[in-house]
Amino acid sequence: MDNTSGPAGLGRLPGTRRVAVVAAVALLALVGAACGDSGSGGSGGSDGSGGSANASLLGPKQAATGTPIKIGTVSDGQTPAFDNTIQIEAAKAITAYLNEHRGGLAGHPIELVSCQTQADPGKAADCANQLVQADVSMAVFGEITTMAQVWKPLHDANIPVFTYGTTETGALLDTTSTFALASQIAGLADLPIGVAKEHNLKKVTAVVIDVPQATGFYEAVGKQTFADAGIDLQLIKVPPGTADMTPQLAGVASGTPTEVHILGNDAFCIAAFDGLRAVNFTGPISVLNQCVTDSSRKSIGSRLKGVSMGSPLALGDDSNKDLNLWKAIAETYGHDIDLSNSVGATVYLTMMAMYSSLDGITGDLTPAAMVAKIKSAPNKPLPAGGGLTYRCNGKAYALTPAVCVRGTLLTTLDEHGNPTLPYRPTGNSPVED
């Protein structure tokens, strides 16, 4: 695989086809972090005097004293379907830590401008306009469902966006001022390729829910991507709602030895695991985190033992210094932050990666100056990334130039469907100049 331009062929697609493939990739669920426990819940004082047992990890006080710089953050917040208000609380806690212990941003105290969309497109557009009117220098946030409505007004106003991950095609294609940390291609290709190579196999069988958003990548450039890695790809498309996959999977166990990569929601994964058991498949299996839920853990049970799962965060690893720092920040500056909810950890990863990219910046902190500094920053360790690195110069994946990380982390599930340690990077390599 060409390490300077991402998977072969991706950067050479004709315009219309290239956008279509990006849309297919982008609409897949991210290789998210909702897999595993990052610690027990905790809360602390918002004045920095909370009783955190890990307060020493915060380091010495180094208060920001310059003129404030406004940074915007957006969250879906409280919605009828889910509650992500932890994202705002996490951003506030991290801001307080940076202002009191890291000298703010280049000596300037960060003034956080926050807004919640309730996952409503109209409110999302209003949030974006609020950030524009507040004259923020940058927007930084985790995953949001209304990225399209938030991103475009910010982009049109020349306000850079630094996000954990996005499924918005325009943002992924942006080469000017958008930076995303999570890589969709890592879950589609790097993950199963890495597992196949660990087991000395030359074939991957992708069992994919048969909708264009899920199959588009494999049908357009998948075979070439896998071939460049020395792996043969077989695509098995299964219609949504299929309860018995035995007919589709009949030849998996009897053909060339293969790794099986399952791509779908938890109900799809349950049926896939049942189908693989019915055909007596005993080879290696990989999944994305959306496959592993309480429902699938209950239905699949101990058959999850030994399954490989992708994650961009080393959640559950008590030796990870970044996750321990995040816990100390949450307990010292947070307000009832549930540390078992990994959504807060992704905000930590994103804000600290943005902060690290701007290390050493001088002069006026204009949006243009911040973008230039981020793009010129060298490879850096991804906070809480367990060995992953990031670089936001547009060259991690040619297909999605906004993405800064090449690769993902692999973990092996135990008999309860929980991650085991240590995580191991796969598809990861430094992004070149």
BELVEN-V901155 format. One record per residue. N is the residue number from 1. SS is DSSP state (2 for helix, 1 for strand, 0 for the rest). Layout:
[[N	SS] [N	SS]]
//
This chain:
[[1	0] [2	0] [3	0] [4	0] [5	0] [6	0] [7	0] [8	0] [9	0] [10	2] [11	2] [12	2] [13	0] [14	0] [15	2] [16	2] [17	2] [18	2] [19	2] [20	2] [21	2] [22	2] [23	2] [24	2] [25	2] [26	2] [27	0] [28	0] [29	0] [30	0] [31	0] [32	0] [33	0] [34	0] [35	0] [36	0] [37	0] [38	0] [39	0] [40	0] [41	0] [42	1] [43	0] [44	0] [45	0] [46	0] [47	0] [48	0] [49	0] [50	0] [51	0] [52	0] [53	0] [54	0] [55	2] [56	2] [57	2] [58	2] [59	0] [60	0] [61	0] [62	0] [63	0] [64	0] [65	0] [66	0] [67	0] [68	0] [69	1] [70	1] [71	1] [72	1] [73	1] [74	1] [75	1] [76	0] [77	0] [78	1] [79	0] [80	0] [81	0] [82	0] [83	1] [84	0] [85	0] [86	2] [87	2] [88	2] [89	2] [90	2] [91	2] [92	2] [93	2] [94	2] [95	2] [96	2] [97	2] [98	2] [99	2] [100	2] [101	2] [102	0] [103	0] [104	0] [105	1] [106	0] [107	0] [108	1] [109	0] [110	1] [111	1] [112	1] [113	1] [114	1] [115	1] [116	1] [117	0] [118	0] [119	0] [120	0] [121	2] [122	2] [123	2] [124	2] [125	2] [126	2] [127	2] [128	2] [129	2] [130	2] [131	2] [132	2] [133	2] [134	0] [135	0] [136	0] [137	0] [138	1] [139	1] [140	1] [141	1] [142	0] [143	0] [144	0] [145	0] [146	0] [147	2] [148	2] [149	2] [150	2] [151	2] [152	2] [153	2] [154	2] [155	2] [156	2] [157	0] [158	0] [159	0] [160	1] [161	1] [162	1] [163	1] [164	0] [165	0] [166	0] [167	0] [168	0] [169	2] [170	2] [171	2] [172	2] [173	2] [174	0] [175	0] [176	0] [177	0] [178	1] [179	1] [180	1] [181	0] [182	0] [183	0] [184	2] [185	2] [186	2] [187	2] [188	2] [189	2] [190	2] [191	2] [192	2] [193	2] [194	2] [195	2] [196	2] [197	2] [198	2] [199	0] [200	0] [201	0] [202	0] [203	1] [204	1] [205	1] [206	1] [207	1] [208	1] [209	1] [210	0] [211	0] [212	2] [213	2] [214	2] [215	2] [216	2] [217	2] [218	2] [219	2] [220	2] [221	2] [222	2] [223	2] [224	2] [225	2] [226	2] [227	2] [228	2] [229	0] [230	0] [231	0] [232	1] [233	1] [234	1] [235	1] [236	1] [237	1] [238	1] [239	0] [240	0] [241	0] [242	0] [243	0] [244	0] [245	0] [246	2] [247	2] [248	2] [249	2] [250	0] [251	0] [252	0] [253	0] [254	0] [255	0] [256	0] [257	0] [258	0] [259	1] [260	1] [261	1] [262	1] [263	1] [264	0] [265	0] [266	2] [267	2] [268	2] [269	2] [270	2] [271	2] [272	2] [273	2] [274	2] [275	2] [276	2] [277	2] [278	2] [279	0] [280	0] [281	0] [282	0] [283	0] [284	0] [285	1] [286	1] [287	1] [288	0] [289	2] [290	2] [291	2] [292	0] [293	0] [294	2] [295	2] [296	2] [297	2] [298	2] [299	2] [300	2] [301	2] [302	2] [303	2] [304	2] [305	0] [306	0] [307	0] [308	1] [309	1] [310	1] [311	1] [312	0] [313	0] [314	0] [315	0] [316	0] [317	0] [318	0] [319	0] [320	0] [321	2] [322	2] [323	2] [324	2] [325	2] [326	2] [327	2] [328	2] [329	2] [330	2] [331	2] [332	2] [333	2] [334	0] [335	0] [336	0] [337	1] [338	0] [339	0] [340	0] [341	0] [342	2] [343	2] [344	2] [345	2] [346	2] [347	2] [348	2] [349	2] [350	2] [351	2] [352	2] [353	2] [354	2] [355	2] [356	2] [357	2] [358	0] [359	0] [360	0] [361	0] [362	0] [363	0] [364	0] [365	0] [366	0] [367	2] [368	2] [369	2] [370	2] [371	2] [372	2] [373	2] [374	2] [375	2] [376	2] [377	0] [378	0] [379	0] [380	1] [381	1] [382	0] [383	0] [384	0] [385	0] [386	0] [387	0] [388	0] [389	1] [390	1] [391	0] [392	0] [393	0] [394	0] [395	0] [396	0] [397	0] [398	0] [399	0] [400	0] [401	0] [402	0] [403	1] [404	0] [405	0] [406	0] [407	0] [408	1] [409	1] [410	1] [411	1] [412	1] [413	1] [414	0] [415	0] [416	0] [417	0] [418	0] [419	1] [420	0] [421	0] [422	0] [423	0] [424	1] [425	1] [426	1] [427	0] [428	0] [429	0] [430	0] [431	0] [432	0] [433	0]]
//
